[in-house]
Amino acid sequence: MNEIPDLWGGEISISALSPVSILRSQDELLRRKTKGALTAEVRTRKETDGPHTLFVHTMDLSAPILGYSETILEASHRENFPYPVVIDLSEELRETTETQAPRPTKCFEPDEFMRALGNILSSQPVRSVIASLIARSNDVKPLAEIVG
C-alpha cells in the first residue's frame, strides 16, 4: 500500500496569535521602554465591506501627561478570520510625512504580521511621533524627574 504524503506544507503552529493580541502586547513594552510616558492603545471597531464584516484595529500612541494621542496604524481583517490581515500606517501620518512610509501589507500568518508591524513601529514617521510626544511631555514634567 502506498503511503499518502503530508500535503499541508510547512509548519502549522498551534500557538498562533491574533493580530489584536500582538498589537495589545506592544502597549506594555512601550510603557516599560518610556517609563509610562507613552502608551499604545488599541481600539477595535466593526465595518461592513460588501458582504463581509471587518474588524478594524486602530493603534494610538498616547502621552497621558498631555492628554493627547495620535493614531499611528490600522490593521483590518474579516470578522471570523484574523488572517489575512492588512496593516498600514495611519492616513494622517502618511499624509504628513515626506519620508518613505511603509506600504500597506497583507499578512497571511502571525510571523509575517509581526515583521510588518515592526517595520511600521520602527519607521521614521512613528519614531517622529514618539520623539515629539516625549519632548512635549518633558516640557510639562521631565521624564528624569518621573523616573528619578
N, CA, C and O of each residue as an XYZ file, in Angstrom:
592
protein
N       0.837     -1.182      0.000
C       0.000      0.000      0.000
C       0.881      1.244      0.000
O       1.824      1.333      0.787
N       0.591      2.187     -0.858
C       1.350      3.423     -0.929
C       0.912      4.373      0.180
O      -0.279      4.532      0.449
N       1.912      5.008      0.826
C       1.608      5.984      1.873
C       1.337      7.335      1.223
O       2.061      7.765      0.325
N       0.305      7.980      1.681
C      -0.048      9.296      1.142
C       0.787     10.338      1.884
O       0.792     10.360      3.114
N       1.497     11.205      1.146
C       2.368     12.194      1.792
C       1.559     13.321      2.448
O       0.395     13.554      2.124
N       2.217     14.000      3.371
C       1.654     15.188      4.029
C       1.676     16.329      3.020
O       2.748     16.766      2.601
N       0.526     16.805      2.634
C       0.423     17.845      1.620
C       0.140     19.218      2.211
O      -0.083     20.175      1.469
N       0.147     19.328      3.528
C      -0.177     20.595      4.178
C       0.933     21.622      4.057
O       0.678     22.813      4.236
N       2.116     21.218      3.769
C       3.224     22.138      3.549
C       3.621     22.935      4.770
O       2.769     23.387      5.534
N       4.903     23.103      4.949
C       5.428     23.933      6.034
C       4.962     23.499      7.413
O       4.395     22.423      7.602
N       5.219     24.369      8.353
C       4.830     24.109      9.728
C       3.490     24.740     10.026
O       3.189     25.836      9.552
N       2.693     24.053     10.804
C       1.446     24.617     11.293
C       1.647     24.854     12.776
O       1.919     23.920     13.531
N       1.515     26.098     13.192
C       1.764     26.466     14.592
C       0.468     26.404     15.388
O      -0.555     26.951     14.977
N       0.528     25.733     16.527
C      -0.648     25.690     17.398
C      -0.609     26.811     18.429
O      -1.460     26.881     19.316
N       0.388     27.688     18.305
C       0.484     28.827     19.232
C       0.284     30.162     18.501
O       0.785     31.196     18.943
N      -0.448     30.133     17.385
C      -0.679     31.347     16.602
C      -1.446     32.376     17.424
O      -2.376     32.033     18.155
N      -1.051     33.631     17.299
C      -1.712     34.740     17.992
C      -2.475     35.594     16.997
O      -2.078     35.716     15.839
N      -3.577     36.187     17.452
C      -4.362     37.065     16.596
C      -3.663     38.419     16.468
O      -2.857     38.784     17.324
N      -3.967     39.154     15.417
C      -3.380     40.494     15.269
C      -3.660     41.401     16.465
O      -2.766     42.127     16.901
N      -4.877     41.379     17.002
C      -5.197     42.263     18.125
C      -4.385     41.889     19.367
O      -4.004     42.777     20.131
N      -4.112     40.615     19.588
C      -3.265     40.205     20.720
C      -1.840     40.717     20.545
O      -1.217     41.183     21.499
N      -1.338     40.628     19.341
C       0.018     41.099     19.066
C       0.088     42.620     19.242
O       1.038     43.134     19.832
N      -0.915     43.333     18.732
C      -0.938     44.792     18.886
C      -0.987     45.185     20.361
O      -0.231     46.051     20.801
N      -1.878     44.548     21.126
C      -2.027     44.896     22.544
C      -0.752     44.619     23.337
O      -0.457     45.333     24.295
N      -0.003     43.606     22.957
C       1.236     43.285     23.674
C       2.255     44.414     23.566
O       3.113     44.560     24.437
N       2.168     45.214     22.505
C       3.120     46.298     22.318
C       2.909     47.440     23.314
O       3.832     48.215     23.566
N       1.715     47.550     23.877
C       1.442     48.596     24.859
C       2.346     48.439     26.074
O       3.021     49.391     26.466
N       2.369     47.274     26.665
C       3.195     47.065     27.864
C       4.672     47.275     27.551
O       5.406     47.834     28.367
N       5.104     46.838     26.395
C       6.515     47.012     26.021
C       6.860     48.496     25.875
O       7.926     48.929     26.312
N       5.963     49.276     25.261
C       6.205     50.714     25.111
C       6.166     51.420     26.464
O       6.979     52.307     26.723
N       5.234     51.038     27.321
C       5.143     51.641     28.662
C       6.455     51.440     29.417
O       6.971     52.367     30.041
N       6.987     50.216     29.353
C       8.258     49.930     30.045
C       9.397     50.739     29.446
O      10.214     51.309     30.169
N       9.446     50.783     28.130
C      10.528     51.468     27.426
C      10.542     52.968     27.703
O      11.607     53.582     27.756
N       9.342     53.566     27.882
C       9.241     55.014     28.084
C       8.920     55.378     29.537
O       8.579     56.523     29.831
N       9.028     54.417     30.430
C       8.747     54.650     31.869
C       7.338     55.213     32.065
O       7.110     56.028     32.959
N       6.392     54.776     31.224
C       5.000     55.191     31.347
C       4.661     56.501     30.667
O       3.507     56.930     30.702
N       5.635     57.146     30.051
C       5.372     58.425     29.381
C       4.461     58.244     28.171
O       3.670     59.131     27.850
N       4.570     57.098     27.498
C       3.747     56.816     26.330
C       3.040     55.484     26.485
O       3.546     54.563     27.125
N       1.861     55.398     25.887
C       1.117     54.147     25.832
C       0.717     53.890     24.388
O       0.700     54.804     23.564
N       0.396     52.645     24.092
C      -0.078     52.267     22.757
C      -1.458     51.640     22.939
O      -1.579     50.455     23.249
N      -2.473     52.438     22.746
C      -3.838     51.990     22.971
C      -4.419     51.413     21.680
O      -4.251     51.980     20.600
N      -5.103     50.277     21.812
C      -5.691     49.607     20.653
C      -7.212     49.650     20.787
O      -7.776     49.213     21.790
N      -7.856     50.180     19.763
C      -9.320     50.228     19.702
C      -9.769     49.367     18.526
O      -9.091     49.295     17.502
N     -10.920     48.716     18.685
C     -11.450     47.870     17.613
C     -12.863     48.324     17.271
O     -13.682     48.598     18.148
N     -13.120     48.394     15.974
C     -14.473     48.716     15.510
C     -14.831     47.740     14.397
O     -13.962     47.128     13.777
N     -16.134     47.610     14.161
C     -16.616     46.775     13.064
C     -17.011     47.664     11.898
O     -17.578     48.741     12.080
N     -16.703     47.197     10.702
C     -17.110     47.879      9.475
C     -17.668     46.847      8.515
O     -17.326     45.666      8.582
N     -18.527     47.303      7.626
C     -19.073     46.419      6.602
C     -18.363     46.708      5.294
O     -18.225     47.858      4.877
N     -17.912     45.630      4.652
C     -17.251     45.736      3.348
C     -17.955     44.762      2.416
O     -17.578     43.595      2.314
N     -18.978     45.258      1.740
C     -19.789     44.368      0.900
C     -20.464     43.330      1.776
O     -21.120     43.680      2.757
N     -20.312     42.049      1.434
C     -20.967     41.002      2.219
C     -20.215     40.646      3.511
O     -20.698     39.844      4.311
N     -19.040     41.240      3.711
C     -18.196     40.869      4.849
C     -18.222     41.920      5.952
O     -18.357     43.118      5.701
N     -18.090     41.434      7.172
C     -17.885     42.324      8.304
C     -16.404     42.288      8.624
O     -15.808     41.217      8.741
N     -15.812     43.474      8.767
C     -14.391     43.577      9.084
C     -14.205     44.059     10.506
O     -14.997     44.850     11.017
N     -13.148     43.573     11.142
C     -12.664     44.162     12.384
C     -11.515     45.081     11.986
O     -10.599     44.669     11.274
N     -11.569     46.313     12.445
C     -10.501     47.269     12.182
C      -9.903     47.655     13.528
O     -10.581     48.233     14.379
N      -8.629     47.331     13.710
C      -7.912     47.628     14.946
C      -7.052     48.870     14.698
O      -6.229     48.894     13.783
N      -7.251     49.886     15.514
C      -6.512     51.133     15.396
C      -5.581     51.253     16.590
O      -6.000     51.045     17.729
N      -4.317     51.587     16.339
C      -3.354     51.795     17.427
C      -3.046     53.278     17.529
O      -2.652     53.924     16.557
N      -3.238     53.802     18.739
C      -2.929     55.196     19.028
C      -1.750     55.271     19.981
O      -1.686     54.527     20.959
N      -0.816     56.168     19.696
C       0.230     56.495     20.664
C      -0.322     57.604     21.530
O      -0.796     58.618     21.018
N      -0.264     57.421     22.843
C      -0.802     58.415     23.771
C       0.261     58.869     24.740
O       1.117     58.095     25.168
N       0.185     60.153     25.080
C       1.021     60.729     26.133
C       0.064     61.140     27.247
O      -0.522     62.220     27.184
N      -0.105     60.294     28.269
C      -1.082     60.572     29.322
C      -0.905     61.930     30.001
O      -1.895     62.586     30.326
N       0.328     62.358     30.218
C       0.564     63.629     30.905
C       0.051     64.816     30.079
O      -0.247     65.879     30.623
N      -0.047     64.616     28.748
C      -0.539     65.669     27.857
C      -2.030     65.536     27.566
O      -2.666     66.482     27.101
N      -2.582     64.357     27.843
C      -3.959     64.099     27.458
C      -4.119     64.093     25.944
O      -5.155     64.507     25.425
N      -3.089     63.621     25.229
C      -3.062     63.677     23.767
C      -2.734     62.302     23.194
O      -1.942     61.551     23.764
N      -3.349     61.985     22.065
C      -2.997     60.750     21.367
C      -3.001     60.981     19.861
O      -3.654     61.893     19.352
N      -2.261     60.137     19.169
C      -2.104     60.215     17.710
C      -2.259     58.806     17.155
O      -1.580     57.881     17.603
N      -3.151     58.638     16.179
C      -3.321     57.338     15.532
C      -2.105     57.069     14.651
O      -1.711     57.912     13.845
N      -1.509     55.868     14.816
C      -0.328     55.552     14.019
C      -0.543     54.443     12.991
O       0.150     54.399     11.975
N      -1.505     53.542     13.249
C      -1.704     52.464     12.283
C      -3.089     51.871     12.410
O      -3.794     52.068     13.400
N      -3.460     51.129     11.358
C      -4.682     50.342     11.367
C      -4.373     48.966     10.809
O      -3.576     48.814      9.884
N      -5.023     47.966     11.391
C      -4.935     46.597     10.897
C      -6.364     46.083     10.761
O      -7.163     46.222     11.688
N      -6.690     45.496      9.626
C      -8.062     45.044      9.415
C      -8.091     43.623      8.861
O      -7.206     43.196      8.120
N      -9.158     42.903      9.257
C      -9.345     41.537      8.789
C     -10.823     41.177      8.864
O     -11.601     41.870      9.519
N     -11.207     40.103      8.201
C     -12.593     39.645      8.259
C     -12.931     39.208      9.680
O     -12.059     38.784     10.439
N     -14.202     39.317     10.024
C     -14.672     39.082     11.386
C     -14.224     37.737     11.965
O     -13.715     37.702     13.086
N     -14.391     36.675     11.264
C     -14.067     35.344     11.799
C     -12.726     34.806     11.336
O     -12.373     33.667     11.641
N     -11.973     35.621     10.596
C     -10.687     35.182     10.060
C      -9.641     36.249     10.323
O      -9.530     37.195      9.543
N      -8.861     36.127     11.409
C      -7.843     37.130     11.703
C      -6.748     37.213     10.638
O      -6.030     38.210     10.560
N      -6.623     36.183      9.832
C      -5.652     36.183      8.732
C      -6.364     35.787      7.462
O      -7.200     34.884      7.473
N      -6.038     36.463      6.348
C      -5.045     37.517      6.237
C      -5.517     38.816      6.898
O      -6.711     39.083      7.029
N      -4.528     39.604      7.303
C      -4.766     40.908      7.906
C      -3.984     41.936      7.093
O      -2.858     41.679      6.666
N      -4.592     43.095      6.887
C      -3.909     44.179      6.174
C      -3.518     45.224      7.211
O      -4.360     45.697      7.975
N      -2.241     45.580      7.231
C      -1.741     46.577      8.180
C      -1.160     47.747      7.404
O      -0.501     47.577      6.378
N      -1.425     48.945      7.928
C      -0.956     50.132      7.223
C      -0.753     51.277      8.208
O      -1.433     51.368      9.231
N       0.189     52.140      7.879
C       0.400     53.387      8.612
C      -0.886     54.196      8.518
O      -1.576     54.143      7.500
N      -1.216     54.940      9.563
C      -2.451     55.726      9.544
C      -2.423     56.726      8.394
O      -1.363     57.178      7.962
N      -3.602     57.054      7.917
C      -3.730     58.017      6.827
C      -3.148     59.367      7.227
O      -2.509     60.037      6.416
N      -3.373     59.768      8.490
C      -2.863     61.055      8.980
C      -1.341     61.106      8.899
O      -0.776     62.095      8.432
N      -0.675     60.043      9.352
C       0.797     60.027      9.300
C       1.299     59.944      7.874
O       2.297     60.573      7.523
N       0.614     59.175      7.058
C       1.030     59.038      5.654
C       0.960     60.399      4.958
O       1.825     60.727      4.146
N      -0.071     61.190      5.274
C      -0.242     62.494      4.638
C       0.757     63.534      5.136
O       1.131     64.436      4.387
N       1.192     63.421      6.383
C       2.054     64.456      6.951
C       3.538     64.151      6.841
O       4.368     64.973      7.230
N       3.879     63.000      6.326
C       5.293     62.642      6.257
C       5.833     62.814      4.841
O       5.138     62.571      3.855
N       7.077     63.234      4.770
C       7.733     63.356      3.467
C       8.716     62.211      3.248
O       9.343     62.109      2.193
N       8.843     61.349      4.259
C       9.780     60.231      4.155
C       9.088     59.037      3.515
O       7.881     59.050      3.276
N       9.858     58.035      3.251
C       9.316     56.800      2.716
C       8.596     56.055      3.832
O       9.240     55.472      4.705
N       7.295     56.070      3.811
C       6.499     55.364      4.804
C       6.283     53.924      4.345
O       6.226     53.658      3.145
N       6.161     52.992      5.299
C       5.860     51.614      4.906
C       4.547     51.546      4.130
O       3.618     52.307      4.402
N       4.477     50.656      3.192
C       3.279     50.485      2.374
C       2.296     49.546      3.079
O       2.695     48.776      3.952
N       1.006     49.607      2.701
C       0.056     48.629      3.252
C       0.557     47.222      2.946
O       1.051     46.952      1.852
N       0.426     46.340      3.916
C       0.933     44.981      3.765
C      -0.144     43.985      4.136
O      -0.780     44.116      5.181
N      -0.355     42.987      3.285
C      -1.281     41.904      3.581
C      -0.463     40.756      4.157
O       0.467     40.259      3.522
N      -0.822     40.342      5.366
C      -0.080     39.300      6.076
C      -0.961     38.064      6.233
O      -2.121     38.163      6.632
N      -0.404     36.913      5.917
C      -1.167     35.677      5.923
C      -0.945     34.827      7.172
O      -1.633     33.827      7.376
N       0.009     35.223      8.003
C       0.272     34.467      9.231
C       0.920     35.378     10.265
O       1.414     36.453      9.924
N       0.921     34.950     11.535
C       1.412     35.810     12.621
C       2.838     36.322     12.445
O       3.092     37.502     12.690
N       3.766     35.482     12.033
C       5.156     35.934     11.889
C       5.277     37.047     10.853
O       6.027     38.005     11.037
N       4.542     36.907      9.784
C       4.538     37.926      8.736
C       3.945     39.235      9.278
O       4.450     40.317      8.981
N       2.873     39.129     10.072
C       2.250     40.307     10.670
C       3.218     40.996     11.629
O       3.317     42.223     11.630
N       3.930     40.223     12.440
C       4.879     40.825     13.387
C       6.003     41.557     12.662
O       6.440     42.615     13.116
N       6.475     41.016     11.548
C       7.509     41.709     10.767
C       6.978     43.030     10.218
O       7.651     44.057     10.303
N       5.777     43.002      9.658
C       5.184     44.224      9.096
C       4.907     45.249     10.197
O       5.129     46.444     10.004
N       4.422     44.783     11.349
C       4.179     45.680     12.482
C       5.487     46.303     12.948
O       5.537     47.501     13.225
N       6.539     45.509     13.039
C       7.857     46.033     13.421
C       8.349     47.090     12.457
O       8.934     48.089     12.874
N       8.117     46.880     11.161
C       8.515     47.880     10.154
C       7.795     49.198     10.379
O       8.394     50.265     10.236
N       6.519     49.136     10.728
C       5.760     50.363     10.958
C       6.182     51.018     12.270
O       6.430     52.223     12.304
N       6.265     50.240     13.352
C       6.588     50.819     14.657
C       7.983     51.427     14.705
O       8.227     52.353     15.478
N       8.900     50.917     13.889
C      10.254     51.464     13.877
C      10.489     52.423     12.706
O      11.616     52.860     12.477
N       9.422     52.748     11.966
C       9.562     53.642     10.809
C       9.794     55.080     11.257
O       9.487     55.453     12.389
N      10.336     55.870     10.354
C      10.631     57.269     10.659
C       9.397     58.074     11.062
O       9.482     58.863     12.004
N       8.242     57.909     10.383
C       7.068     58.673     10.820
C       6.651     58.368     12.262
O       6.308     59.284     13.010
N       6.676     57.107     12.654
C       6.284     56.740     14.016
C       7.339     57.193     15.014
O       7.004     57.678     16.094
N       8.599     57.040     14.665
C       9.671     57.497     15.558
C       9.580     59.006     15.788
O       9.893     59.492     16.875
N       9.151     59.743     14.764
C       8.980     61.182     14.894
C       7.854     61.514     15.876
O       7.988     62.428     16.689
N       6.753     60.775     15.801
C       5.649     60.981     16.752
C       6.118     60.681     18.167
O       5.817     61.433     19.094
N       6.855     59.587     18.340
C       7.371     59.220     19.665
C       8.264     60.326     20.215
O       8.105     60.744     21.362
N       9.203     60.799     19.399
C      10.117     61.857     19.849
C       9.346     63.121     20.203
O       9.652     63.774     21.200
N       8.350     63.473     19.397
C       7.556     64.671     19.661
C       6.776     64.559     20.959
O       6.763     65.494     21.760
N       6.123     63.417     21.173
C       5.332     63.243     22.390
C       6.206     63.231     23.639
O       5.822     63.777     24.673
N       7.366     62.617     23.545
C       8.277     62.609     24.696
C       8.803     64.020     24.952
O       8.874     64.448     26.104
N       9.172     64.748     23.900
C       9.669     66.119     24.074
C       8.600     67.007     24.705
O       8.889     67.770     25.627
N       7.372     66.908     24.213
C       6.287     67.712     24.784
C       5.999     67.301     26.224
O       5.710     68.151     27.066
N       6.078     66.000     26.513
C       5.877     65.524     27.887
C       6.966     66.072     28.794
O       6.695     66.447     29.935
N       8.204     66.121     28.292
C       9.314     66.664     29.079
C       9.145     68.154     29.344
O       9.655     68.663     30.342
N       8.436     68.862     28.466
C       8.145     70.277     28.713
C       7.215     70.441     29.911
O       7.298     71.427     30.643
N       6.329     69.465     30.104
C       5.385     69.506     31.223
C       6.059     69.023     32.501
O       6.010     69.684     33.539
N       6.681     67.867     32.402
C       7.396     67.302     33.559
C       8.486     66.401     33.002
O       8.186     65.359     32.419
N       9.742     66.781     33.172
C      10.841     65.972     32.616
C      10.777     64.524     33.106
O      10.562     64.252     34.287
N      10.971     63.602     32.153
C      10.940     62.176     32.493
C      11.983     61.837     33.543
O      11.776     60.938     34.358
N      13.098     62.549     33.531
C      14.139     62.283     34.531
C      13.592     62.477     35.940
O      13.998     61.754     36.850
N      12.683     63.429     36.151
C      12.059     63.619     37.451
C      11.113     62.492     37.808
O      11.000     62.100     38.969
N      10.428     61.971     36.782
C       9.467     60.909     36.995
C      10.157     59.624     37.415
O       9.716     58.952     38.347
N      11.268     59.272     36.710
C      11.957     58.023     36.994
C      13.014     58.195     38.075
O      13.554     57.209     38.577
N      13.311     59.437     38.436
C      14.131     59.881     39.498
C      15.304     59.189     39.902
O      15.984     59.617     40.835
